[in-house]
Amino acid sequence: MSTQNTQTIIYQIAPNDWVTEKLLIAATGLKPGTILRARKESWFVGREYKHITLDGEPKPNGECLYHLPTINRWIGNMPDPDVDL
């Protein structure tokens, strides 16, 4: 009977400044509906997000990339709720 030693390797990857919606959700905990509302009401194209396409011609319904450092500042500047959670 042979015993095998196994080793687990864990990779820690730091996200790029510009991330997909899926990674934005994972990194911030924001929900898809919150992201959509923020895009419509608070965020600016080119600052918090940008539309990307392979042909270089951004389309309003194309995939978006989100600027994680700017969105983290936006979250940090949100007022604290008045209620105890």
Steps between C-alpha positions, in 0.01 A plus 500: 500500500643831390421838648508797272579850612284755328561869495241767435611810316290812547534787256397846609423719202455875529241637257583751232368856543237428232291192578198316361162523670546149637827595669353832618222307673752261660733781610241744637188300580291732283198335340431516125197725555705740713767516230239573233340776711839654578586503128173678424497742794849553645788371290654659192617326184878512492534554874322214678426284196548472128338302220741270319483316169749310291459736205583806712159658444328509842131419497253589778391136528857362487694347785626742764821515694495670840776707662536326834706767684250776411201285593664408832540876572133550406400226745725648770339843456150363551342625824462247777142388564322668790376167632691241697537187295 
